Amino acid sequence: MLRKEQNDLLTQTGPGTPMGQLFRCSWVPALLAEELPENDCPPVRVKLLSERLLAFRDSDGRLGLIDEFCAHRGVSLWFGRNEEKGLRCPYHGWKYDVTGQCVDVPSEPAESGYCRKIKLKSYPLIEKGGILWTYMGPPERRPPEPAWEFASVPDRQRYVSKREQECNWLQAMEGGIDSSHVSFLHRGDLHSDPLFKGAKGNQYNLGDARPVFEVVESAGGLYIGARRNAENGHYYWRITPWVVPSFTMIAPRGNHSVHGHFWIPVDDENCWTWSFDYHPIRELTAAEVAAMREGKGVHVAVIPGTYRPVANKDNDYLMDRAAQKAGRSYSGVAGFGMQDASVQESMGPIVDRTKENLVSTDNGIIMARHRLMRAAKALVEKGIMPPGVDPEHQKIRSVAIVLPHDVPYKEGAREALVARPGVAPATV
Amino acid sequence: MQSESARMASAAEARFRIDAPNSKPRAIKVIALDRPSDRVVKRLAQATWNQASFFTASAFAGAPQGTGSFSMTGWLSDVAGRTTDLVNEVDGADLVVMVATAGENASAAAIIGEACSVKRVNTTSLIVAGAGASDEALAKTLAQLRPWSLMLVIASADDYIEDMLRALRA
């Protein structure tokens, strides 16, 4: 459980809040690159960390993320014309460049220079790994560009998707580090989903239904290790890294691609679930990419033209009670992603953690909250940068590995937990 | 018309959730396995808790037999220094938390762990491994705790222990 003030601290990410400041220390995914596909394309509304913004790509291909509303009369610039190196408000023609600088106020004499006195708030927007990333913190603290391995491999080795999730970011993220739910909520899907099935590691999962968990602090956050018995005095380990504030990777299975997530607050009652698959040393196959587009693995089928899942709370997540009763689906909801989202959204927009009853297997969640609160406090009170900002904290991997009984997994998998270009992942 | 899931997941509907206690406090026994951990546990014991009690593994007569029957005698010390019987304490527990320091002797974990196994009580172990703790020191303590822990946490500082106990409603 958390006290109310602790729950508020962790779930509120708007401007000026401690967790909001923490999120504003790092580059966060803002849009898929496909959303701004060409110069002078239509602008896109973006709401991040409770701020209403507008993204656009100007005539020269420069990316901008600016305050959504015109400084003149407050019109949404989504209605603007993206033309001649700027975005022009359709109401009275005020025009802004990608930095938010007003470059034209038609009703004022050009010689007056009035437009130079008008500037909208803006944030940098950069493209890397099929994602447009933004940094919403103070310019003087702008960190190095994102160094996540999935965003660094060649394009054909990666697939990225995003979907709307209608709840606070923390309850979505906590699902990502709650390893013990897999045996229930996702039961059965490991052996049928094309992006998971067939790995030897799945047999260890089947052979030992009661994993033992070990939570270990890392420089950037945590490692959550789940161990099962393997042959000849060995353990089969699945190691999930979590990096502050909201990045996780799922341990690999066989030669399948590796997957992971970011959860980024839209506001305090909605978030973006970002999902990626990549392979460090090979291109994804056409069949893999097709499966991901269909919503297999960690991805979700979305309503065309939107990023809202096809199965969503407005249609009861297409709950299939017959499949549930017949044992074809444990939860009745299809797919890993919506199985997670359906239960997490059912908690309400912001779950009341004063009423929860955690047990010892929830130590990954407890430790993550502990680290987040500690990091937010250190940032606000002493200006100490949180874990996860340092690019070295981002060069990590999830691991599936068999180790002798007496080896600390952080030691036994030390090299495997570090992203090394061109080196195959440790997987079983 | 909104679906039932959409209506019921709204903030407005959250106002109608039952506002009544949904659990009773669990009896959690926190046991320090070594001298540095003893200092931490005694400090924690000064705070107010629901049903947590705090001990030090003080004296054990014998080693675990591994035969399925529990045959050794173990004694704990409570924070006031009173000696208490290990099996009796474990018998009344919902969860036993063992606290150890990387590099220190955690051999008591085997006896406590076996008592918990016999009594079917869940065990969680916390190893405090400060920045100066070597891999060898951690491995030594880990090897002693791992066979007897259903959940194991390696924390860089002892402030995690209080957060964990509060989170578990101790």
HADDOCK unambig.tbl for C-alpha pairs under 7 A between the chains (distance, minus, plus):
assign (segid A and resid 1 and name CA) (segid B and resid 167 and name CA) 4.49 0.50 0.50
assign (segid A and resid 1 and name CA) (segid B and resid 168 and name CA) 6.53 0.50 0.50
assign (segid A and resid 1 and name CA) (segid B and resid 169 and name CA) 6.78 0.50 0.50
assign (segid A and resid 2 and name CA) (segid B and resid 167 and name CA) 6.23 0.50 0.50
assign (segid A and resid 212 and name CA) (segid B and resid 150 and name CA) 5.55 0.50 0.50
assign (segid A and resid 212 and name CA) (segid B and resid 151 and name CA) 6.10 0.50 0.50
assign (segid A and resid 213 and name CA) (segid B and resid 151 and name CA) 5.21 0.50 0.50
assign (segid A and resid 213 and name CA) (segid B and resid 152 and name CA) 6.36 0.50 0.50
assign (segid A and resid 214 and name CA) (segid B and resid 151 and name CA) 5.99 0.50 0.50
assign (segid A and resid 214 and name CA) (segid B and resid 152 and name CA) 4.62 0.50 0.50
assign (segid A and resid 214 and name CA) (segid B and resid 153 and name CA) 5.55 0.50 0.50
assign (segid A and resid 215 and name CA) (segid B and resid 152 and name CA) 6.33 0.50 0.50
assign (segid A and resid 215 and name CA) (segid B and resid 153 and name CA) 4.65 0.50 0.50
assign (segid A and resid 215 and name CA) (segid B and resid 154 and name CA) 6.17 0.50 0.50
assign (segid A and resid 216 and name CA) (segid B and resid 153 and name CA) 5.95 0.50 0.50
assign (segid A and resid 216 and name CA) (segid B and resid 154 and name CA) 4.83 0.50 0.50
assign (segid A and resid 216 and name CA) (segid B and resid 155 and name CA) 6.47 0.50 0.50
assign (segid A and resid 217 and name CA) (segid B and resid 154 and name CA) 6.66 0.50 0.50
assign (segid A and resid 217 and name CA) (segid B and resid 155 and name CA) 6.06 0.50 0.50
assign (segid A and resid 217 and name CA) (segid B and resid 156 and name CA) 6.80 0.50 0.50
assign (segid A and resid 313 and name CA) (segid B and resid 3 and name CA) 6.94 0.50 0.50
assign (segid A and resid 313 and name CA) (segid B and resid 5 and name CA) 5.32 0.50 0.50
assign (segid A and resid 313 and name CA) (segid B and resid 6 and name CA) 4.91 0.50 0.50
assign (segid A and resid 314 and name CA) (segid B and resid 2 and name CA) 5.88 0.50 0.50
assign (segid A and resid 314 and name CA) (segid B and resid 3 and name CA) 4.98 0.50 0.50
assign (segid A and resid 314 and name CA) (segid B and resid 5 and name CA) 6.75 0.50 0.50
assign (segid A and resid 314 and name CA) (segid B and resid 6 and name CA) 5.32 0.50 0.50
assign (segid A and resid 315 and name CA) (segid B and resid 3 and name CA) 5.85 0.50 0.50
assign (segid A and resid 316 and name CA) (segid B and resid 3 and name CA) 6.20 0.50 0.50
assign (segid A and resid 316 and name CA) (segid B and resid 4 and name CA) 7.00 0.50 0.50
assign (segid A and resid 316 and name CA) (segid B and resid 5 and name CA) 5.43 0.50 0.50
assign (segid A and resid 345 and name CA) (segid B and resid 9 and name CA) 6.61 0.50 0.50
assign (segid A and resid 346 and name CA) (segid B and resid 9 and name CA) 5.34 0.50 0.50
assign (segid A and resid 347 and name CA) (segid B and resid 9 and name CA) 6.75 0.50 0.50
assign (segid A and resid 348 and name CA) (segid B and resid 9 and name CA) 4.60 0.50 0.50
assign (segid A and resid 348 and name CA) (segid B and resid 10 and name CA) 5.95 0.50 0.50
assign (segid A and resid 348 and name CA) (segid B and resid 11 and name CA) 6.34 0.50 0.50
assign (segid A and resid 348 and name CA) (segid B and resid 14 and name CA) 6.78 0.50 0.50
assign (segid A and resid 349 and name CA) (segid B and resid 9 and name CA) 6.88 0.50 0.50
assign (segid A and resid 349 and name CA) (segid B and resid 10 and name CA) 6.55 0.50 0.50
assign (segid A and resid 349 and name CA) (segid B and resid 11 and name CA) 6.09 0.50 0.50
assign (segid A and resid 357 and name CA) (segid B and resid 168 and name CA) 6.74 0.50 0.50
assign (segid A and resid 358 and name CA) (segid B and resid 167 and name CA) 6.68 0.50 0.50
assign (segid A and resid 358 and name CA) (segid B and resid 168 and name CA) 5.50 0.50 0.50
assign (segid A and resid 359 and name CA) (segid B and resid 168 and name CA) 6.23 0.50 0.50
assign (segid A and resid 360 and name CA) (segid B and resid 124 and name CA) 6.63 0.50 0.50
assign (segid A and resid 360 and name CA) (segid B and resid 151 and name CA) 6.47 0.50 0.50
assign (segid A and resid 361 and name CA) (segid B and resid 151 and name CA) 6.29 0.50 0.50
assign (segid A and resid 366 and name CA) (segid B and resid 164 and name CA) 6.33 0.50 0.50
assign (segid A and resid 366 and name CA) (segid B and resid 167 and name CA) 6.83 0.50 0.50
assign (segid A and resid 370 and name CA) (segid B and resid 160 and name CA) 6.98 0.50 0.50
assign (segid A and resid 370 and name CA) (segid B and resid 163 and name CA) 6.87 0.50 0.50
assign (segid A and resid 406 and name CA) (segid B and resid 143 and name CA) 5.53 0.50 0.50
assign (segid A and resid 407 and name CA) (segid B and resid 139 and name CA) 6.71 0.50 0.50
assign (segid A and resid 408 and name CA) (segid B and resid 139 and name CA) 6.02 0.50 0.50
